[in-house]
Amino acid sequence: NIPFVLLEQVRGLRSNLVDIDNVKAAREMTSYLIDLGHEDIVHFSGPEYSMHAEERIEGFRRAFFESKLVYSEDFVVRAGAHLEEGYETALEFFGNLSATERPTAVNCYNDLVAIGVLRALRELDIDVPGDVSVTGFDNIKTCEYAPVPLTTMGVPTSRMGRAAVEMVIRQIEAGGQHEPEAVNLQAELTIRESTAPPNDEE
């Protein structure tokens, strides 16, 4: 009987929810890379327990289905949600590929994973965006100050917080008779220096 709002859906739990359309946002980000000319793209996905991670995989998949490109489950690499996980995953993944084998773009679950990827690629002497384009998700402040400023999908956290508070207030005022609400806000693509068309010389 305690009013509450979720900022990420939990399977099987009927509740108030404020979120973005993660499928749509991930599809838009992947389509942006495809429109740049990238045909070999991998998605460094989030933790298995996260609904956001699964929704962003679905958006990544749909962008392929809506293009001329062929999709494979091999394009999804489980990377987690933190700096260290992005760094270690990228070191292992790219360290085992030759220049002709590696993808030309990496679409990351969030900005922390993407920043970890940027460090790993720099240590492997792989140029961003000349050799590999990298994108994140969330648009945290650090993106502007990353070794290569990061292209990312911005989440409107302030508007989400305000919508969540307003929803809780409505629930309190309704005295427990309030039907659960769901609000989806629009994410926004911010393009920075970490993405470019693929290098045709490779």
Secondary structure, 3 states (H helix, E strand, C coil): CCCCEECCCCCCCCCEEEEECHHHHHHHHHHHHHHHCCCCEEEEECCCCCHHHHHHHHHHHHHHHCCCCCCCHHHEEECCCCHHHHHHHHHHHHHCCCCCCCCCEEEECCHHHHHHHHHHHHHCCCCCCCCCEEEEEECCHHHHHCCCCCEEEECCHHHHHHHHHHHHHHHHHCCCCCCCCEEEECCEEECCCCCCCCCCCC
